[in-house]
Amino acid sequence: MNATKFTFDTVFAAQENVVSDAARARRRLTLTQGELDAMLALARNEGMCSSEVRAHEALASAAQGVVGAIDAALARFCNDIDAIREHAVGIALSAARKLARKALEAFAAEEVEAALREAMHQAIGEPRLVLRAAPGIAEALQLRIAEIAHEEGYDGRVQISAEGALKGADCRMEWRGGGAERSDAAIDAAIAALIARRFQDSPKGMNHDGQ
């Protein structure tokens, strides 16, 4: 009796084809047209999305740059407006002073009379009131002093003194309990100080609302 040598297969699947690793690799590299089209469509969509993201990022960056440029321009514009406004006020104030001097030269007596009438109200009950004014003004008011005192209800004695050091509508009123003074220089200084405070307190670059 002849003995038959028995050998073992490495694959126990009955009636099945044994596929090598190389064949599997070749099979994986083979794609259908539908699969290729799907992959192309996916890649195209991803590329479009990436392009849109980059476009949006570029647009946002550009917008931020524009906003920064506008802010800087507005700051410069506000500073220029403040400078122009201050310069214009200075010109207007200079012109107003010139006009005021001309008006005071023509109506200096009226200005001094108004100051004297106010002083009479403050000196009510005082026995004497002294008015010191420029010579021409003192002479003009001397003729009307009794009438003015009567109209203001002042019963004391009014003395007018011509002072060569006083010019225009500058004058001083003196009585026992106090005194008053009208000075063009003091008025100019007060106006200049008011304007200086106005521009010093004015906020710059924040809400310039034209005030």
Secondary structure, DSSP 8 states (H G I E B T S, - for coil): ---------S---TT-----HHHHHHHHT---HHHHHHHHHHHHHHHHHHHHHHHHHHHHHHHHHHHHHHHHHHHHHHHHHHHHHHHHHHHHHHHHHHHHHHHHHHHHHHHHHHHHHHHHHHTTT-SEEEEEE-HHHHHHHHTTHHHHHHHHT--SEEEEEE-TT--TT-EEEEETTEEEEE-HHHHHHHHHHHHHHHHHHS--SS-----
